[in-house]
Amino acid sequence: MLLHLFSAHRLPVLHLAKRTFSMASIESISEQIANQTALFNQLRLQNAEQSTIDEVKKTLGELKKSLALSNASTAGSKVAAKKHERILLKTAKGTRDYGPAEMFCRETIERTVKECFTTFGGSCLDTPVFERKDILAGKYGEDSKLIFDLMDQGGEQLALRYDHTVPLARYLAMTGATNTQSKLWQVGKVYRRDQPVVSKGRMREFSQADFDISGTWDPMIPDGEIISLVCMILTKLDVGEFTIKINHRKILDGIFEVCGVPDDKIRTISSAVDKLDKLPWSEVKKEMTAEKGLDPAIADKIGEYVKHKGGPELLEKLGADEILTANANAKQGITDMGLLFTYLRIYGVLDKLSFDLSLARGLDYYTGIIYEAVVEASAPPSFKASTTADASAPAPPPKKKSKKLKDDEEEEVDESQVGVGSIAAGGRYDGLVGMFTAAASADGKKGASLPCIGISIGLDRIFALVWPKWVEKGGRCKETMVYVMAAGDGLLEERIDLVRELRERGIKADFLAKKKPKLTAQFAAGEQDEVPFAVILGADELKNGQVTVKEQKWEIVDGKKSKIQASKGDNGTLVARETLVDWIKASSTYRDWVAGQTV
């Protein structure tokens, strides 16, 4: 019996050792080792002949060697596969990198915006880039599907912030809604899982600059402040001709009510009307009726209202509409708009406004004035604004059906058919803070409310407009004003000493980090950064307490920026070493730069 047991477990060990091993063979060897181990132990317990035990032990050892070899072979295959595995070097969809020149332009935009924020009395706020999911849920209407969810993080369901407005309202609610009559601003990145068009500044990760006024003020004064602020910012940024489209949610809701829109459809119909800046009326009407179930006759009534745009004269026309003014919402909205126009006339920005009844703003939290800033590039290239609400306008030809997409693929966007969109937008949201305080109340009582109004400025979209002009004008990519050089001997210590002094005196300066660089190499380094002042140290000049300063300028020739060559014999200006800082600061080049000239 013992010999039969032994013979049944004899294995072709040497044959196994010569195989190319797979995961299946590894499992087989492991199983044989287990069986052989059991046999070895059983033979010992039964006091079998030593020669038999030794042979089983030898077989077990060879099996273990085979297992080690197979494991090594498999690991080697994985390493080899990993070595040949290529990584795709690209940014995630809807994101991009910005190089030094682009960032200098973006920083200039951001600095201009922040200066205007502080000019209007704002204080800075910063909130986390992600929030609890329940904070963001239910605030964005149909756009809620664009929120970037994060996986469960230690028991918290989180999401990347969609805008700055909801985090601000959450912050104000956490303070007990006691932060009355405040002006707060914040600049940072927000995230939306939208179809991106990077060339138009329509991103999934993008920068927004927000300015909000909270608290109870006299009617429409904060609203006028916000619109005046955005007009100042867009004028300073030189985005070109812009228009502030403005409407009132109560006027729009009143129109829907008198036209017969059911209460439960008002927000969804409002979202459809908001697309009139991108689609003809025929397409918007189709969405209202075919997709959202609105009676076509009601849709036609809405179309008669939302086709109108203008200024104070349109407001007078609405005020004379007895059917509309009989509605409480519409009447309140018309009164508010009349007061706002009075203030905007004093601010001197009335000519920048278009009272546009098709403006709806799709976000659920708006309760009063709504507005957005647009430029010529905002609308899709193929779309004519003049036909926005023209019921007779033909529908565009049907799109060709795209190929069937896989589960992890998304339909590509035709960039030629997409505009920049609005470059700034906002409105009044009087109930959002109270929504949070009520939700946080344990007894379900109504929480403290805090009226708010604000504006969000799309920095990426503004960059898409400003950057071509920046390049055309030859905007710089650095703020370095002085490049310190040495003629002849390296004079490294002297260069470092002068650079240190310039920096301590408030002048941005640099030098070539080599002991004895050639003068041509130093000029090349300074010219690469378009540094306007080259300060050249020479042994003889230093003995006399002097340095040589060469002022350098650039110009645009045939669309290309090039250095203006100095006239023959111009070897620079000798300046006393001890008065160098004052000499530079007194120059027109330096004064222009400090004043904001970036070329």
MARKOLLUM-32405 format. One record per residue (C-alpha): x, y, z; residue in one letter. Coordinates in steps of 0.02 Angstrom, whole numbers, plus 50000, padded with zeros to 5 digits. Example, Ala and Ser with C-alpha at 12.3 -4.5 7.8 and 13.67 -1.06 7.14 Angstrom:
REM residues 2
506154977550390A;506844994750357S;
***
This chain:
REM residues 599
500005000050000M;501415011850045L;502365008249884L;500765010649784H;500485027549867L;502275032649832F;502245027449650S;500615036849623A;501465053049675H;503065051549575R;503185066449459L;504185070649300P;505145084449388V;506515087349261L;505245088349121H;504315102249215L;505895112349243A;506175113849056K;504455121149015R;503995139048969T;502895142549118F;501155149849115S;499975154449256M;499135137449232A;500785127849251S;501205137849408I;499555132749486E;499885114649436S;501625114549515I;500935122349674S;499625108649684E;500955095049657Q;502045102749793I;500575101949913A;500265083749869N;502125079349881Q;502255087950050T;500775077950114A;501585061950051L;503245066250133F;502415069250300N;501395053350287Q;502935042850247L;503825049650399R;502345045850512L;502275027950446Q;504165025650474N;504475021350291A;506185016450227E;507405030850231Q;507845028750047S;506005030950001T;505845046550110I;507455053750034D;506815051149857E;505165059849898V;506125073949983K;507225075849829K;505695076749716T;504915089749829L;506485100349820G;506515099449631E;504685104449623L;505025119749732K;506475124549617K;505305122949468S;504045134349554L;505385147349589A;505955146849406L;504175148749344S;503825163449458N;505415171949399A;504965168849217S;503225176349240T;503905191549333A;505185194149195G;503815193849063S;502835207049160K;504375218249175V;504735216348989A;502945220648946A;503015235749062K;504625241848978K;503745241748809H;502165250048876E;502015268048810R;501235282248907I;500175294848813L;500885312048848L;499375323548838K;498265333348955T;496545326849002A;495085331548889K;494505349348917G;496125354849002T;497725362448936R;499425369048987D;499895387448973Y;501685391948930G;502655406549008P;502105419348877A;500275414148891E;500365414249080M;501075431849081F;499565437348979C;498375427749093R;499175435149249E;498975452549175T;497115448949146I;496905442249322E;497845456749399R;496735469249307T;495165460249368V;495765459849548K;496215478349545E;494445482349489C;493735471149626F;494705480449759T;494275497149679T;492445493049711F;492785489049894G;492905470149884G;493765458350007S;494565441849953C;493825424749995L;494455407149957D;493415391149964T;493905372749935P;493995366449757V;492865351849805F;491275351649908E;490125338849987R;488995332249850K;487405337049944D;487985355249946I;488025355949756L;486535344649718A;484925352649658G;485635370049626K;485995369749439Y;484405363449356G;484745353649197E;486605357449212D;486765346349367S;487315332349251K;488905342249217L;489545340849396I;491155330949417F;490835317849552D;492265311149657L;492315293449724M;491885290149906D;493225298750010Q;493235291450184G;491355291350200G;491015308050112E;490215309449941Q;491155323949859L;491135333549695A;492215346749613L;491445363949626R;490415369249475Y;490545387849511D;490995399849653H;489215405149692T;488585389649784V;490195387949889P;490015406449934L;488215403749988A;488755388750091R;490115399450173Y;488865413350213L;487645400650285A;489025393350395M;489295410750468T;487455411050516G;486995422750373A;487625437050482T;488925443550358N;487785457750306T;488205471150179Q;489835463250122S;490745463349955K;491735447249928L;492755441349780W;493695425449738Q;494705419249589V;495005400849558G;494675385649451K;492985377349431V;492495361249342Y;491105356049223R;490945339849127R;490415348848969D;490935346248789Q;492515356848780P;493105368248639V;494825373348700V;495175385948561S;493635395948614K;494055395248799G;492655382748833R;493505370748954M;493135357249081R;494375365249201E;494325384149192F;494625399749295S;493245411049355Q;493325427549446A;491785431349552D;491215447149641F;489685446049753D;488745458349862I;487745451150007S;486555458850131G;485035469850137T;485285486050039W;484095498349960D;483315491149801P;484395489549643M;485915499149709I;487015483449724P;486355477849555D;486945494149477G;488635492249563E;488905474849488I;488475480249311I;489575495649326S;490995484449388L;490915472249242V;490875486749118C;492455493849196M;493345476949190I;492915473049009L;493415490648955T;495105489349041K;495425472048967L;495115478248790D;494025463548737V;493275474148599G;491475479748583E;490405471348713F;488585471448764T;487805467648933I;486215457948901K;485015460249047I;483325453549100N;482345450349259H;481825432949314R;480175439649382K;479765447649214I;480165431349125L;479175420949251D;477735433249233G;477775430949044I;477725412149063F;476275413349186E;475195424849078V;475555413948926C;474925398649020G;476495388749062V;476125376449205P;477105380149364D;478035363649356D;478695367649182K;479265385749209I;481085381449249R;481275368949107T;480465380848981I;481595394649047S;483085383449010S;482485381248831A;482235399948804V;484025402648865D;484645393948707K;483985407648592L;485725415248580D;486315399248495K;484785392148406L;483395399348297P;481655400748371W;481035385748271S;482275374348359E;481905381548531V;480035379748502K;480305361648451K;481205358348616E;479795366548713M;478425356548628T;479135340048566A;480365337048707E;479585345948856K;477755343848816G;477205362148806L;475645366548707D;476215374248540P;474975388548559A;475775393248726I;477495392248646A;476925404348510D;476325416648642K;478035415748728I;478875418748560G;477935435148539E;478725441648699Y;480495434548696V;480875441348522K;480995458948596H;482585467648649K;483035485948676G;483215498148820G;482105509648924P;480885510848778E;480565492048788L;480245493748974L;478935507148938E;478115495448813K;478025481548942L;477335493749071G;475915497948952A;475465479448931D;473935477849043E;473895458849036I;475725457549088L;475665470849224T;474165462049302A;475385448349349N;476235451849517A;477925444649466N;478005454349304A;477455470549387K;478815469249520Q;480125465449388G;479635480349281I;479735491749434T;481465485149477D;482095487449299M;481485505449293G;482455509549452L;484005500449387L;483995510249223F;483985526349324T;485565521149417Y;486445514349263L;486165530949175R;487115539349318I;488505526249309Y;488675530649124G;488465512749060V;486695512948992L;487365512648814D;488195495748849K;486545487348894L;485275477348795S;483655473348885F;483395456048809D;481815446348852L;482575430248785S;483935430148918L;483465416949046A;485055410049129R;484745391649161G;485315390349342L;483915387349467D;484505398949605Y;484225415749516Y;482765426049583T;482915443649509G;484045453149390I;485055442049272I;486385447549148Y;487805441549038E;489175450248939A;489395445448757V;490525450448614V;490395447448427E;491315430848446A;490095424648578S;488815417648456A;489195402648343P;489935408448175P;488475401348077S;487165409348188F;486395426248149K;485845435448304A;484545444948205S;483545428848181T;483605423848363T;481735424248392A;481105425348214D;479785411948200A;479945412148010S;481805408448016A;482145391647934P;482845378048042A;484645373548006P;484925357947900P;484905342048001P;486595336448065K;487375321247987K;487265306248099K;488925303148181S;489655285848193K;489095275248339K;490175278648490L;490875266148611K;490375267248794D;491955276848843D;491925288548692E;491135305748677E;490525314348521E;491765326748450E;491265345048436V;491455354748273D;492455369748336E;492005380048182S;490185379548238Q;490485385148417V;490655402848483G;491575409148636V;489925411148727G;489625423948864S;491225430648944I;490385435849106A;488695432049184A;487735432549346G;486205438849434G;485265440349597R;485025424949706Y;484095430149863D;483575412749921G;485145402149906L;485915406150077V;484225403650161G;484065386750074M;485675381150159F;485245387950331T;483515379750323A;484265363050268A;485495363850413A;484115367350540S;483755351750642A;481945356450677D;481535360250496G;481145378450529K;481485391950401K;483305397350412G;484035414850410A;484075422050234S;485345433650155L;485005442349988P;486475441449865C;486945447149691I;488535443349594G;489495441649432I;490615427649367S;491955432249241I;492625418449128G;494495421549126L;494855407748998D;493595414748875R;494295432248898I;496045425248870F;495455417348707A;494935434948650L;496425444548719V;497865432748677W;497865435748486P;497915454548518K;499315452048645W;500365442648518V;499985455448383E;500555469548496K;502125460048546G;501725457848731G;503165451948840R;503275435648936C;504305441849086K;504435456849199E;506345457249206T;506895475349181M;508795474049193V;510045461049133Y;511745463149214V;513235458449105M;515125459049111A;516355463548973A;518055455148975G;518365445949138D;516815437449212G;516655449449360L;515465436749437L;515525444049613E;515205461649548E;513735455549442R;512955446349589I;513185461549701D;512335473249576L;510895461149544V;510615459749732R;510545478549752E;509355480949606L;508175467749675R;508215475249849E;507795492249774R;506265485149686G;506955482449511I;506765465049435K;508495459749376A;509405444249314D;511115438349253F;511905423449165L;512405410249294A;514165407149227K;515845412749291K;516575419749129K;515195420548998P;515495428548829K;514675445548806L;513715439248653T;512975424948756A;512425437248890Q;511595448748763F;510725433748684A;510035428448854A;509395445948891G;508635448048718E;507735431448732Q;506755438748879D;506615455748793E;507425464448941V;507405483248907P;509015487949002F;510705479548979A;511905485249116V;513695481049066I;515095480349195L;516895483649143G;518445483549253A;518965501149203D;517215508449219E;516995500649392L;518635508549449K;517875525249399N;516235521149489G;515265519249325Q;514275506449225V;513675506249045T;511815505549011V;511095500748842K;509225502948820E;508455489948705Q;506815491048611K;505795479248501W;504565481848360E;503335471548257I;503875469548075V;502805459047957D;501945451048105G;503585446148188K;504375454348339K;506195459348317S;507465470048409K;507765487748347I;509605488648303Q;510585502448388A;511335515748277S;513145513848230K;514295520148364G;512985518948501D;513965510748641N;512715514748777G;512665527748915T;513915529149057L;512965530449222V;513665532649396A;513565516149488R;512815523849644E;511415532749546T;510995518249430L;509355513649516V;508715531549513D;509245533249330W;508265517649280I;506715522549380K;506725539849302A;506735532949124S;505145533649019S;505305514848982T;505245510449166Y;503835522749205R;502775515949062D;503035498149124W;502535502649302V;500995511449232A;500435495149153G;501175494948979Q;501615476848940T;502505478748773V;
***
